[in-house]
Amino acid sequence: MSVEQAVKIAKELEYRQAHNKLKHYRPYEYQEKFHNAVASQKLLMAGNRIGKSYCGAAELAYHLTGLYPKWWQGRKWDRPIRAWAGGASNETTRDILQKELFGQPDDPHARGTGAIPLNLIGDTTRKPGVPNAHNSAVIKHVSGGWSRVGFKAYEMGKEKWMGESLDVIWLDEEPPPEIYSQCVTRTADKGGMVYMTFTPENGMTETIAQFINDLKQGQYMQQAGWDDAPHMTPEVKEQILAALPPHERKMREQGIPSLGSGLVFPVPEDLIKCEPFDIPDHFPRVCGMDYGWDHPTTAIWTAWDRDADIAYIYDSYSQRQEVPAVHAAAINARPKWIPVIWPRDGRQADKGSGTPLADQYRALGVNMMKGRGRTWGGWFTNPPVDTQQEGSGGVSLESGVMEMLERMKTGRLKIFSTQSGVFEELRMYHRKDGRIVPFKDDLISAMRYAVLSLRHARIKHSSPRQYQAENNFNIFS
């Protein structure tokens, strides 16, 4: 083979790869999870520069062409579909969505260098008044027919989003609520799908709140940040962060919306996150528990390094709409000698049985904390002041939160990196008008009960009598 032939073959291979990107797409882990989620409403809320828009384009390209890869477990259409792709303005729709699907809009030679293979692109129509912008396009489907995709913009108003019945809608920037509701309506009769890919630049909006605070059946949310994208090297991260104002860094790095008047725990995760390790036997342990039904029943297990006064959150449990027997089985699957701290509403009688919740769990074998008679029944209270008796510390949320914040800032509260659910709640736990917003805080509540109850923590081999002597009060009723 001559040099000229080798160069020609190399150029041909490069051309084919550039004009069939979908074939060579190897999604990151977070992208694959998003693609494989089976839901009628999906949200990819992610940081900047990690590939969220191309992820959205690839998803739509698979549906338009029917060229699903072997690893695909998500929604599938075995026929041509009707779809929309939309952004904030006609210009951003052209420069982002159209570009990711078809290639650079103002370069005729770039046609087919987006997610849709060149040989499957059919006729396109131009959008009046917007240079190089498509109004619609037809795409060859593997079944033999033609799919159709139209391009929309939020600035067109909700009236332009009415009328048509669709299979798939892709929104690459956060839509206004009235636009989003129209999209859900457009796909409802066909059992279709609406999915969004964006960085939450507008803070905790109504649309985002649906997915964060009140996720319904048929909805799915995937969060991703710079650490989820291997191409984001430390050098690139440092360069971008240096150019960002401090209040935008978490949003642009981790895809976390700015929340109200600020996070309750404004502490870098790296300061509180630690890698798991085997808990030494001489570390006392305690479990904090919070009751729930529509919101989860949760439990947090904490180990205490008394010498360094460091509390380690090493295990957790969260389950909604289950009976006490199910929760008790999960708690009892952990070491049963660990005392469980519970909130005061555990004294309330269950409407069905008439038995207080705490007693129900005791009957199921859970090591629920006990106190002394009428003065204190074992429920959670903040630590008593100085020589005051146990149970006199009250249940102030703010004082408990401040104690946890101080521990975080001084390195005396650590959370195992495996506790993703805890970190998710911490990222969203915020104030509005100075008051803590009680949403998605179930694990945090259990963690507060545990961390503020380290004085009740027990060592594995200590007997009840030893525990009573160490803590100078009676644990039995």
N, C-alpha and C positions, 0 to 999 in steps of 0.2 A: 504494500500500500504506500502510495506516495504521500509526501507531506501535504500536498494540496487536497488529496482525498480525505486525509485524516482531519484536516481543518474543516472541510465541508461537512463531514459526518458530525463533528463536534458542534458546529453551528446548527445543524439540523436538530440534534438532540436538545440543544439549548432552546431552540425555537419551540419544539414540541412540549418541553417541560413548562416553558413560560405561558403557553397557550392551552395548557391542561393542568392548572394548579390544583384542581380538586383531586386529581388522581394521586398527587404527591403530598396532599395535606396530611400531616401527622399531628393531631391535636394534643395539646398539653392535657394534663390530668383534669384540670378544672373545666376545660372546654369539652372533653369527652363526657364528663358527668352531666354537663348542661345539655349536650346533644341527646344523651340517652335518657333524660328525664321525660317520662310520659305524663304530660299535663296539658290542659287546655289554655293555661296562662303561665308563662315562664318569664322570669326576670334574671338576667345576668348583670349584677351590680358590681362593677369592678373599677380598679384604679386605672390611671392613664397608661398608655403605651404597652399594654400587655396582650393585645390581640383580640379584644372583645368585638370590635366591628367586623374583623374578618371571620371570627367565630359565627357571628350573625349571618354574614354573607354565605359562608359555607353551608350553614343550616338551610337557608333558603335555596341554595343551588342544588342540594340533595333532593329537596322536595320538588323543585321545578323539573329536574331531569330524571328522577327516579334512580339515580346512580348511587344507591346506598352502599357504604363499605361493609366489609365482613363484621367489623366490630360494632356496627350500629344496632342499638337496642331501643331506640326512641320511636316516635310516631313515624309511620310510613304511609305513602300514597302510591297505589299501584296503577294510577291513572293520571292523566294531565290535571293540573290544579290551576285555580285562579288565586292570585296573590297580590298583595300590596306591599310596598316598602316605603316607609315614611320617616321624615326628619323634621326639624324645626322650621326650616325655610326651603324654598326651591333650590337655592344655591347650595346649602349644606347637604340636601338630599342628593344633589348631583355630585358634589365633591367628595362625599363619603360613601353613601350607599351605592350609587351608580358606579362609582370608581371601583369599589370592592367587588361588585358583581361582574362588571364588564371591562374594566381597565380605565386608564386615564382618559377623561371625557374629551379633552381638547387635542388628543393625539390619535388620528385615524389608524396609525400602525399599532396602537396599543389595544385595539379591539380584541377581546378574547383573553386578555392577560389578567382578568379578575377570577372570581371563583367559578364562573360558568364557562365551560370549555368552548373554544371558538367554533368548533364544528357543529355545536348544538344551538348557536344563536341564530334566530331567524330574523324576521323584519322588526324594525324599531320605528316608533313614531316620535317626532320632536315635540317638545313642550313649547308652546308659543311664548315668546318674550324672554326666554331663558336660554342663552347661548349654550350649545352643546349638551343640553339636557334632554333626556328621554322622557316622554310621557308614558310610554308603555313599550313592551317588547314581548315577542313570542319565543318560547324555548322548546326545543325538541325533547319529548319524553321517551324513555326507553320502551314504553308500551306502543309507540307508533304515532301517538297524537301530539298536540302542541299545548304546552302550558302557557299561561299569560301572566305577566307581572306588570302592575301599574305603579307609578311613583306619585306620592302625595306629600304635602307639607302641612304642618300644623297651622301656619300662617294663613292658609286658605280658608280656615273656619270649619266648624263641625258640619256645616251643610254639605261641603264637598266630600265628607266622609260617610255620607248616607247612601242608602239605596241598594248597593250591590251586595250579593251574597258571596262570601269568599271562604277559601279553605285555610289560608295562612296569611298572617300579617306580621311583618317585621318592623319594629320601631327602634331606631338607633339612638335617639335622644329621648329624654323623659318627656312624655306627652302631657298636656293639660288633662285634668280629669274628664272633661266632656269629650275630648277626642278618644281617650282610652275606653270610655264606656261605649262609644260608637263602634270601636274596633271589636270589642267583645260581642256586641249585638250583631255585627256583620258576619261573624264566624259561628254564631250560636246554632243556627238552623242546620248547618252542615256538620256540626260536631268538630269544627275546625280548631285552630290554634292561633293565639296572639303571643308573641314573645318580644321582649325588650332587651336591649343591650346599651347600658349607659353608665357614666360616672355620675354620682349623685351631687351635682354642683349646686342644686337648689335647696339642700338641706333636707329635713324630715318633712316631705310633702305628703299630701293625701294619698297619692299613688304608692309611694314607698311604704307608707304606714300600713297599707293593706297587707303587704308581704312581710313586713317585719313584726307587726304587732298582732295581726289577725289573719294568719295564713289559713285559707279555706281549702276544702277538698278540691282537687283539680288545679291548685296553684303550686308553683315551685319557684324557689329562689336560690340562686347560686352566687355567693360572694367570692371575689378573688382579688388579690393584690400583687404587688411586685414580687413577693417571694414565691408566687405560683407560676411565674414566667421565667424559665431558665435563661432567656436572652437578656434579662435585666441584671447585668453584672453589678457588683458593688461600685465600680467606677461610674457607671451610668446612673445608678441610684443617687450617688453623692452629688453628681453634676446637676441633676434635676432638682433635688431637694434644696440645693444652695440657691436656686433661682425662685423658690416658692416662698410666699409668706407663711409664717408658722401656723396660722389658723387653717390653711388649705392643705397642709402636708398629709394629715391622716386621710382626708377625703381622696386626694390624688394618688396616694401611695397604696391605700388599702381598700378604697371604694366604700368608705364609711361616711354617711351623711353627717353634716354638722347638725348637732342636736340642741334645740332650744337655746338656753343661755349657757350651755356648756355641759361637758361630761361630769358625772358625779365623781369618777375616779380618773382625773387627767394625768395618768402616769403611763410612761412608755411600757409596752408589753414586755420588752426585753428586761425591764427591771424586776418584774414579778414572775416571769416565766422561767422554769427550770426543767431540766431533763429528769425523767423518773429514776428513782433509785430504790433499793430495798430498804424499807423502814426498819431501823434498829429496834430491837425489843425494848430498849430502855426509853423510847419515845412514847409518852402517854398519847392516847388517841381519844377522840370524841366525834360524834356524828350529829350534825344539825339536820332537822327535818321540818319541812313545811307542807301543810295539807293543801289539797286542791281537788278539783273535779273537771270543770271546763278548762281551767289552767292546770298545769301538771302538779302532781304530788312529787316533791323532790327531796333528795337527801345528799348531804355533803360529808365526806369523811376527811378528818383533819388530824395530822400528827404534829406533835409539839416538841421541838428541840428546846428543852428548858434551859440548858446551859447558855445557848445563844439567843434564847427567846424568839425563835423563828417558828411560825405556824406554816405547815405544808398542807395544801389542798391536794390530795392524791387520788381521790375517787369520787364518783358522783352517780346519781340515779335520777331519772326524770321520766314520768309516765302520766298521761292524762286519761281521764274517764275510765278508771279501773277501781275495783273494790279494795278495801284494806287487805284482804287476804293475798291479793296479787302483790301489793306493795310490801307487805310483811315478808313474803317469800323472798323478794329481791333483797331486802335489808338483812334478813337472816342468812342469806347466802354469803354475806361478809362475816367477819369474826363477830360472834354474838356477845362477846364480853365487852365490846365497845359501847359505852352509854349513849343513848339517843336523846338529844335535847329537842323539845317540841314546843310550839307556840301555845299561848294560853287558851286559844280557842279550842284546843284539844279537850278542854273540860266540858264543852257543850255536848249535849246528848244527841245522838243520831236520831233523825226523825223516824226511821224505820224500827230500830231495835230499842231505842231509849237509853242506850249505853253510850257514855262519853267516848269519843274517838280514842283518846289515850288509853282507856281501859280495853277497848277492842284490840288495839295493837299489843298490849300486854298479854291479853288472852291468846294472841297468836304467836307469842314467844319473843316479841321484840323487847329489847332491853331498854324500855322507856325510863327516863330519869324519874326518880321519886324524891319527894322532899319531906318536910316535916309538918305533919298535921295541917292546922288551919292557917298557919302563917305563910307557908310556902309549899306548893304541891308538886314541885319538880319542873314546872314549865319554865320557859326561857325568860330570863331577866338580864339586864346589863349587870356588870360586876358591882357589888355594893361598895360604898365609899368607906374607906378606913375600917373602923371597927363595927360598922352597922351590920345587922344580921342579914343572912342570905335571903334573897327574894326582895330586898328593898331597893334594888338598883333601877327599877322601872324598865320600860320597854321603848324608850325614846329611839326613834329611827335615826335622827340626826347625830346623836352622840355615838351610836354604834357605827354609823358610816364614817364619822370623823376618826374613830379609833382604827378602823380598817384602812382608811386613807393614810394615816400616820404610819401604820405598819408597812404599807406598800412603799411609801417614800423613803423609809429608813431601812428597807431590805429585810423586814421581819415578817413579811407575808409573801409566800411563794406558792405558785400554782404549777402543777405538773403540766408539761406541754401537751399531754394526751387529753386534757380536759377542754376540748374544743367548745362544748356547750357553755361552759363557764365563761370562756373568753368572748363568745358571741354575745352573751348578755352584758358583759362589762363594756363592750364596744358601743352598745346601744343605751346603756343606763344613763339617763340625762335629766337635767332640770329644765323647767319652763317657768319663766317669771320667778325664778329663785326656788321653786318647789320641785322636789323629786317626782318624776312622772312614773307611776306604778304600772309600767308595762314591761313584759318579758323580764321579770325580776325574780322568778321563782327559785332558781339556783342561787342567786345572790342572797335572797332571804335566808335560805338554808345555810349558806356560807357565813352570813352574819351571826346566826344563832351559834354556829360551831366556834367561830373565831372569838366571839365574846364570851364563850363558855369554856375556855381552856382550863379554867380552875377546876372543872369537873372531869377533865380528861383522866383516863385510867391507863395503867401499865398492864400489859398482857397477863403477867403472872401474879399481880397483886390480888389478895383476897378481899372480899367485901369489908372485912373487919379492918384490914390494913388501910383500905381506901377511906373508910369512915374516920380512922384515926388521923390520916394525913390531912383530910379536909376539915376535920373538927366539927362535923355535923352528921346527923343521922340520915342515911339515904333511903331508909325504909319507912313506909307509912304504917 
